[in-house]
Amino acid sequence: MPVQFEWLASHMQHSDTYAAWIHQQFQYEYAHQPLAQWQREFAEGQSNGDWSCLIALDGDRLVGGAALARDDLEQRPDLGPWLACVFVDPQVRGQGLAQQLIDGVCREAKIRGLPRLYLHTQNKQDYYAKRGWAVVERFHAWDNDQWLMVRDL
């Protein structure tokens, strides 16, 4: 069965799992936010639009996701919306799922009439640059260099 792409709002049984994956993968960002609090915020974000997450499902198994986030960088409240929370289960990487998830979020943003999306990354700037994202600036946060990027839709 091919991987299906669906909005998490229709599959809330996967919300806590996905939020835990993000909390672990980007733990430097969530160091001051307990997992349970982040899981509540992320789940609420599926209905209030703060964290609209597109997920990849292999049958009933969650294998990845990416979010269209209202606000994803505390240091830059002037920017948004954001591509955020991009993650693919390591067991299924290398199949183009991240790109399909990113494309799906960008399509949804365009449907909503959004002119551009932003993202920030610690070490995937080359990956995103090859896919049409442009560097806006480098900045320092979470004890590391970060890249702020933008993509016009």
HUSUL-V163144 format. One record per residue. N is the residue number from 1. SS is DSSP state (H for helix, E for strand, L for the rest). Layout:
[[N:SS] [N:SS]]
This chain:
[[1:L] [2:L] [3:L] [4:E] [5:E] [6:E] [7:E] [8:H] [9:H] [10:H] [11:L] [12:H] [13:H] [14:H] [15:H] [16:H] [17:H] [18:H] [19:H] [20:H] [21:H] [22:H] [23:H] [24:H] [25:H] [26:L] [27:L] [28:L] [29:L] [30:L] [31:L] [32:L] [33:L] [34:L] [35:H] [36:H] [37:H] [38:H] [39:H] [40:H] [41:H] [42:H] [43:H] [44:H] [45:H] [46:H] [47:H] [48:H] [49:L] [50:L] [51:E] [52:E] [53:E] [54:E] [55:E] [56:E] [57:E] [58:E] [59:L] [60:L] [61:E] [62:E] [63:E] [64:E] [65:E] [66:E] [67:E] [68:E] [69:E] [70:L] [71:L] [72:L] [73:L] [74:H] [75:H] [76:H] [77:L] [78:L] [79:L] [80:L] [81:L] [82:E] [83:E] [84:E] [85:E] [86:E] [87:E] [88:E] [89:L] [90:H] [91:H] [92:H] [93:L] [94:L] [95:L] [96:L] [97:H] [98:H] [99:H] [100:H] [101:H] [102:H] [103:H] [104:H] [105:H] [106:H] [107:H] [108:H] [109:H] [110:H] [111:H] [112:L] [113:L] [114:L] [115:L] [116:E] [117:E] [118:E] [119:E] [120:E] [121:E] [122:L] [123:L] [124:L] [125:H] [126:H] [127:H] [128:H] [129:H] [130:L] [131:L] [132:L] [133:L] [134:E] [135:E] [136:E] [137:E] [138:E] [139:E] [140:E] [141:E] [142:L] [143:L] [144:E] [145:E] [146:E] [147:E] [148:E] [149:E] [150:E] [151:E] [152:E] [153:L]]
